[in-house]
Amino acid sequence: MRVLTAAELDAMTPAEREAAYQASIIRDLADVPEQYQHVIDEQRRLVLEREARARQAS
């Protein structure tokens, strides 16, 4: 994903800025760059641990 500079953002119309913002949102975990996969893995681990504790408590 390309990073926009402040100058590029300033040169855009509000609609172009909104489109650029919307395009930057990752909506599917499969699209997360590999360098951040460890963050997803850690969050999954935490959720599984929380769910296991909740099952044990009930």
Beta strands, then each sheet from edge to edge (+ up, - down):
end
